[in-house]
């Protein structure tokens, strides 16, 4: 399969329930086996609520996009600009806050297409770099980002329930 079969579609407030369900599923698929059920639920009870998703969708600095293949959602990305960014809040940067692909679609270039889409948006806006945070123990994601030219430039704590974890901050200069 080539990536031209993948369509990137902007999510709207009408997609809030779908985004909530899909976001929660992919988050648990990726991290539940590496964390306690209590920490996963504690995090999810705040991060994956209808109110939170609607607020994120209504934030003018945040945008969600679905990766569609044959009419099915296979992945999504959340990008932030300006004050919607979680850490830097630099007007010359774009943050990839979330990027997830369903496990059964790994290896089909969907993550590549979503990331390339973020790069294209950043370049069109004349931004200096794209950045993100990734859990220090997520080797698969770290390798993926390094292949796309990201380099570690810092770290920050990330609370998953009661578990204080470390996210590495990575950026790609444009």
C-alpha positions in Angstrom: 0.0 0.0 0.0 1.2 3.5 -0.8 0.4 6.5 1.2 -1.7 8.1 -1.6 -4.6 5.8 -0.4 -4.6 7.7 2.9 -6.8 10.8 3.2 -6.2 13.3 5.9 -9.4 14.8 7.2 -9.9 17.6 9.7 -11.9 16.7 12.8 -14.7 19.1 13.8 -16.8 19.5 16.9 -19.3 17.1 15.3 -16.5 14.4 15.5 -16.0 14.9 19.3 -17.5 11.5 20.3 -15.6 9.6 17.6 -12.4 11.3 18.6 -13.0 10.6 22.3 -13.6 6.9 21.6 -10.7 6.6 19.1 -8.3 8.6 21.3 -9.0 6.5 24.4 -8.7 3.2 22.5 -5.4 4.0 20.9 -3.9 5.4 24.1 -4.9 2.2 26.0 -3.7 0.0 23.2 -0.3 1.7 23.3 0.3 2.0 27.0 -2.0 -0.2 29.1 0.4 -3.1 29.1 3.2 -0.9 30.4 1.4 0.8 33.2 -1.0 -0.1 36.0 -4.7 -0.1 35.4 -5.1 2.4 38.2 -2.7 4.9 36.7 -4.2 4.4 33.2 -7.7 5.0 34.5 -6.7 8.0 36.6 -5.1 9.6 33.6 -8.0 8.7 31.3 -10.6 10.1 33.7 -9.2 13.5 33.1 -7.8 13.4 29.5 -10.6 11.5 27.8 -13.8 13.2 28.8 -16.4 14.7 26.5 -15.8 18.1 28.0 -12.0 18.0 27.5 -12.3 16.8 23.9 -14.8 19.5 23.1 -12.6 22.1 24.7 -9.6 20.9 22.7 -11.6 20.9 19.5 -12.8 24.5 20.2 -9.3 25.8 21.0 -8.3 27.9 17.9 -4.7 26.9 18.4 -5.3 23.2 18.3 -6.3 21.0 15.3 -7.1 17.4 15.0 -6.9 15.4 11.8 -8.0 11.8 11.1 -6.1 9.5 8.8 -8.7 7.8 6.7 -8.3 4.7 4.6 -11.2 3.3 2.7 -13.6 5.4 4.8 -12.2 4.1 8.1 -10.3 6.1 10.7 -6.9 4.4 11.0 -5.1 7.1 13.0 -5.1 10.7 14.1 -2.8 13.6 15.0 -3.3 16.7 17.2 -1.2 19.7 16.4 -0.9 22.9 18.5 0.3 26.4 17.8 0.9 29.4 20.0 -0.5 29.3 23.5 -2.2 25.9 22.8 1.2 24.3 22.9 1.8 22.3 26.1 5.3 23.6 26.9 7.1 26.0 24.6 4.2 28.2 23.4 6.6 29.7 20.8 4.8 31.4 17.9 7.5 30.1 15.5 6.9 26.4 16.3 4.3 23.7 15.9 3.7 21.0 18.5 2.6 17.5 17.6 0.9 16.7 20.9 -0.6 13.4 19.8 -0.1 11.0 16.9 -1.6 7.5 17.1 -2.3 4.8 14.5 -4.3 1.6 15.2 -2.0 -1.3 15.8 -3.5 -3.3 12.8 -2.4 -0.4 10.5 1.2 -0.2 11.7 3.7 -0.5 8.8 1.3 1.0 6.3 2.9 4.5 6.3 -0.1 6.1 8.1 2.1 7.6 10.8 4.5 8.9 8.1 1.7 10.6 6.3 0.3 12.2 9.4 3.8 13.5 10.4 4.5 14.8 6.8 1.2 16.6 7.0 2.3 18.4 10.2 5.6 19.3 8.5 3.8 20.7 5.5 1.5 22.9 7.7 4.6 24.2 9.6 6.5 24.9 6.4 3.5 26.7 4.9 3.3 28.9 8.0 7.0 29.6 7.8 7.7 28.1 11.2 11.2 27.2 12.5 10.6 23.7 13.8 8.2 21.0 14.8 8.5 19.6 18.3 6.9 16.9 20.5 7.2 15.0 23.7 7.6 11.2 23.8 7.9 8.8 26.8 11.5 7.9 27.3 10.7 4.2 27.4 8.7 4.2 24.1 11.6 2.9 21.9 9.4 2.3 18.8 8.2 5.9 18.8 11.7 7.3 19.5 13.1 5.4 16.5 10.2 6.6 14.4 10.8 10.2 15.2 14.6 9.9 14.8 14.0 8.5 11.3 12.1 11.6 10.6 14.9 13.9 11.7 13.8 14.7 15.3 16.5 15.3 17.9 16.2 15.3 21.7 16.5 18.8 23.1 15.2 18.4 26.6 12.7 16.6 28.9 9.8 17.2 31.1 7.8 15.2 33.7 4.5 13.6 32.7 2.1 12.4 35.3 0.3 9.2 34.4 -2.0 8.8 37.4 0.4 8.6 40.3 3.4 7.6 38.2 5.8 10.4 37.4 7.3 9.6 34.0 9.7 11.4 31.8 8.9 12.6 28.3 11.8 13.5 26.1 11.3 16.7 24.1 12.3 16.3 20.4 12.4 18.7 17.6 12.9 18.8 13.9 14.3 22.0 12.3 12.6 23.0 9.1 
